[in-house]
């Protein structure tokens, strides 16, 4: 919880001092009205955070409730179902303007808009799940964790079959050997598949892209992001279902422990069904 300390200099007059106190109290009051009512909790276990986030969305039946119950770090609130109103601040715009990290209590209006936006998104997410899976959907949530590559880190070279990491030189050697073997098997040459050193880019149209597509899934090495933290996609089901009657599916959110403790990296998202009769408008 942030504390604001005012130092009263000897030359400061009493009326001015009282005005300063009043101004600070007003600012703190506005701030408290639009931010969560409790301190951010620290989550050292991923399952504890997952449970807290699901519980948060299950209770987000109103914007006020959503604001008051958010007690975890969330970098992005996820998807919404309604167009963002003109009174809402776009999060990209807020980040570029420095609103996500206000200086010394300034930009209270922007923080208010941000809090309203995040709360609005949570309510939309809550309501969509109820609409698609039933009134008791949030009482019957199950999840599975799928580890995914972190958003940032160093580039690594890994052998798929063993999980062993190799250097760039060994990676390129294995990759070249694989495509040499493919070319021999198909009665062609490596030069018929890829551009060779010094070859004009105009020749790319004549390469055997059909063979590249055919054998790409079996490439024995891969490029991966290497980091000292872990990232998981949390896949949700409601009332035992992962797809709603209307075709909404892939409900998930993403968590990581990049800063030692677990946080929601990306809030609830999903895949919406394509319209049956798109108009192109």
matplotlib code that plots the C-alpha trace (Angstrom):
import matplotlib.pyplot as plt

x = [0.0, 1.5, 2.0, 2.1, 4.1, 4.0, 6.8, 5.7, 8.4, 8.8, 7.8, 4.6, 1.5, -1.3, -4.0, -1.6, -0.8, -4.5, -5.2, -2.3, -3.8, -7.2, -5.9, -4.0, -7.0, -9.2, -6.7, -6.4, -10.2, -10.5, -7.7, -9.2, -12.6, -11.2, -8.5, -8.7, -9.6, -6.9, -3.2, -1.9, -1.3, 1.9, 1.4, 4.3, 2.3, 0.8, -2.3, -3.1, -3.0, -5.2, -7.8, -7.7, -8.2, -11.1, -12.7, -12.3, -14.0, -16.8, -17.7, -17.3, -21.0, -20.6, -17.8, -17.7, -17.3, -14.6, -12.6, -12.8, -11.9, -8.8, -5.9, -3.4, -1.1, -2.6, -0.6, -3.4, -7.1, -7.8, -10.7, -14.0, -17.3, -18.3, -16.7, -14.7, -16.6, -15.2, -14.8, -12.4, -8.7, -7.0, -4.3, -1.8, -2.3, -2.1, 1.2, 2.7, 1.6, 3.0, -0.4, 0.1, 2.9, 1.9, 4.4, 3.9, 0.2, -0.4, -2.7, -5.5, -8.0, -6.1, -5.8, -9.6, -10.2, -7.8, -9.5, -12.9, -11.7, -10.3, -13.4, -15.6, -13.6, -14.0, -17.8, -18.0, -16.0, -18.1, -21.3, -20.1, -19.3, -22.7, -24.5, -22.6, -22.4, -25.2, -25.9, -23.9, -20.9, -18.6, -19.4, -18.2, -14.8, -12.0, -8.6, -5.5, -2.0, -0.1, 3.5, 4.3, 7.3, 7.9, 7.2, 10.8, 14.2, 17.3, 17.2, 18.1, 18.6, 17.1, 17.1, 13.5, 14.0, 16.2, 15.5, 19.2, 20.4, 23.1, 25.0, 24.1, 26.8, 25.6, 22.0, 22.8, 24.8, 21.9, 19.4, 21.5, 22.0, 18.3, 17.5, 20.3, 18.8, 15.3, 16.7, 18.4, 15.3, 13.2, 15.9, 16.8, 19.4, 19.6, 20.0, 16.6, 15.1, 16.8, 18.8, 22.5, 25.1, 25.4, 22.3, 19.8, 16.6, 14.7, 15.3, 13.1, 10.1, 11.7, 12.4, 10.6, 8.5, 6.2, 8.9, 9.7, 6.1, 5.9, 8.9, 8.9, 7.0, 9.8, 12.7, 14.8, 15.8, 13.9, 14.4, 13.1, 13.0, 15.2, 14.6, 14.8, 11.1, 8.1, 4.9, 1.6, -1.6, -4.5, -7.2, -10.7, -13.8, -17.2, -19.7, -17.4, -17.5, -14.8, -17.1, -20.4, -23.5, -22.9, -19.4, -17.3, -14.2, -10.6, -11.3, -7.9, -5.6, -1.8, 0.3, 4.1, 6.6, 9.0, 9.3, 9.7, 6.1, 3.2, 1.0, -1.7, 0.2, -2.9, -6.5, -9.3, -9.4, -11.3, -12.0, -15.3, -17.3, -17.3, -20.6, -22.6, -23.5, -20.8, -21.8, -18.4, -19.5]
y = [0.0, 3.3, 6.0, 9.7, 11.8, 15.6, 17.6, 21.0, 23.6, 26.3, 29.0, 27.3, 29.1, 27.2, 27.9, 26.7, 23.6, 22.8, 23.2, 20.8, 18.2, 18.6, 18.2, 15.0, 13.5, 14.2, 12.6, 9.5, 9.3, 9.3, 6.8, 4.4, 4.6, 3.2, 0.7, -2.6, -2.4, -4.7, -5.2, -7.3, -10.8, -12.7, -16.1, -18.5, -21.5, -21.5, -23.4, -21.0, -18.1, -20.1, -20.7, -17.0, -15.8, -18.2, -17.2, -13.5, -13.9, -16.1, -13.1, -10.4, -9.8, -6.1, -3.6, -2.5, -6.1, -6.7, -3.6, -4.6, -8.2, -7.9, -8.8, -10.3, -8.9, -9.0, -7.5, -7.7, -8.3, -10.5, -10.3, -8.5, -8.9, -5.3, -2.5, -0.2, 3.0, 6.4, 7.0, 4.1, 4.4, 2.0, 0.1, 0.4, 4.2, 4.2, 2.3, 4.6, 7.6, 6.2, 5.9, 2.4, 3.6, 7.0, 9.3, 10.4, 10.0, 12.0, 10.9, 9.8, 10.3, 7.8, 5.3, 5.6, 4.8, 1.9, 0.5, 0.9, -0.8, -3.8, -4.2, -3.9, -6.6, -8.9, -8.5, -9.2, -12.4, -13.5, -12.9, -14.6, -17.8, -17.8, -17.1, -19.9, -22.6, -21.9, -20.0, -22.4, -22.5, -20.7, -23.2, -26.1, -25.0, -27.4, -26.7, -28.2, -26.6, -26.6, -25.3, -22.9, -21.0, -17.8, -14.4, -13.4, -14.9, -16.1, -18.0, -21.7, -24.7, -28.0, -31.6, -32.7, -36.4, -35.9, -32.3, -31.7, -28.1, -27.7, -24.6, -22.8, -24.6, -28.1, -27.0, -25.9, -29.1, -31.4, -29.3, -29.5, -33.2, -33.8, -31.9, -33.6, -37.0, -35.8, -34.6, -38.0, -39.9, -37.9, -38.2, -34.5, -32.3, -29.8, -27.0, -27.9, -27.3, -24.1, -21.2, -21.8, -19.3, -16.5, -17.7, -15.1, -14.7, -14.7, -18.5, -19.1, -19.7, -22.8, -24.5, -27.7, -26.0, -29.1, -31.2, -28.7, -28.7, -32.5, -33.0, -29.9, -31.6, -34.2, -31.7, -33.1, -29.8, -26.6, -23.1, -22.3, -19.5, -20.2, -18.4, -19.0, -18.7, -20.7, -19.9, -21.9, -21.7, -22.6, -24.4, -24.2, -26.2, -25.3, -28.0, -30.5, -28.7, -26.9, -25.8, -24.1, -24.7, -21.5, -22.6, -20.6, -22.6, -22.5, -20.6, -20.0, -17.5, -17.4, -17.2, -16.9, -16.4, -14.1, -11.9, -14.9, -14.9, -16.0, -13.5, -13.5, -12.5, -12.5, -12.7, -14.8, -15.3, -17.6, -18.4, -17.1, -18.9, -17.6, -16.1, -18.5, -15.9, -13.2, -10.0, -8.5, -5.3]
z = [0.0, -1.0, 1.7, 1.0, 3.5, 3.5, 5.0, 6.3, 5.9, 8.5, 6.0, 4.9, 6.0, 7.7, 5.0, 2.2, 4.2, 4.7, 1.0, 0.3, 2.7, 1.2, -2.3, -1.4, 0.4, -2.7, -5.0, -2.8, -2.6, -6.4, -6.7, -4.2, -6.0, -9.2, -8.1, -6.4, -2.7, -1.5, -1.9, -4.8, -3.5, -4.2, -5.9, -5.6, -6.9, -10.4, -9.4, -6.7, -9.2, -11.6, -9.0, -7.9, -11.5, -12.2, -8.9, -9.8, -13.2, -11.6, -9.4, -12.0, -12.4, -12.2, -12.9, -9.2, -8.1, -10.7, -9.5, -5.9, -6.2, -8.5, -6.2, -8.7, -11.4, -14.9, -17.7, -20.3, -19.4, -22.5, -24.9, -24.7, -26.5, -26.9, -28.8, -26.6, -25.8, -26.5, -22.8, -22.5, -22.9, -25.3, -23.4, -26.2, -26.2, -22.4, -22.4, -25.1, -23.1, -19.8, -18.3, -17.2, -14.9, -13.7, -12.0, -8.4, -8.4, -11.6, -14.5, -12.1, -14.8, -17.1, -14.2, -13.7, -17.4, -17.2, -14.2, -15.8, -19.0, -17.2, -15.1, -18.1, -19.9, -16.9, -16.8, -20.5, -20.1, -17.1, -19.0, -22.2, -20.4, -18.6, -21.9, -23.7, -21.1, -18.6, -15.4, -13.3, -15.7, -13.3, -10.6, -12.8, -14.2, -14.9, -16.5, -17.9, -18.1, -21.3, -21.2, -24.1, -25.1, -23.2, -24.8, -24.6, -24.0, -25.9, -29.2, -28.7, -31.0, -29.8, -31.1, -31.1, -30.3, -27.3, -26.1, -26.2, -27.0, -29.6, -30.9, -34.1, -36.1, -35.1, -35.7, -39.3, -39.9, -38.8, -40.8, -44.0, -43.6, -43.2, -46.5, -48.3, -47.3, -48.4, -51.8, -52.3, -51.4, -53.9, -56.7, -56.7, -55.1, -52.2, -54.8, -56.2, -52.8, -51.6, -52.8, -52.6, -51.7, -54.3, -56.2, -57.4, -55.3, -58.7, -58.8, -55.7, -58.0, -59.5, -56.2, -55.0, -52.4, -52.6, -51.2, -48.5, -47.4, -47.5, -45.2, -42.9, -40.1, -39.7, -39.4, -36.5, -35.0, -34.0, -32.9, -29.5, -27.0, -24.0, -20.7, -16.9, -16.4, -17.4, -19.3, -19.3, -21.3, -19.0, -21.1, -19.6, -19.8, -18.4, -17.3, -18.9, -22.3, -24.3, -27.1, -26.7, -28.6, -30.6, -31.5, -29.1, -28.2, -27.0, -23.8, -22.2, -20.4, -20.0, -16.9, -16.3, -13.5, -15.2, -12.2, -9.8, -8.8, -10.9, -12.7, -15.5, -18.6, -20.8, -19.5, -20.8, -24.6, -27.0, -30.6, -31.8, -34.5, -38.0, -39.2, -41.3, -43.8, -43.8, -45.5, -45.8, -44.1]

ax = plt.figure().add_subplot(projection="3d")
ax.plot(x, y, z, "-o")
ax.set_aspect("equal")
plt.show()
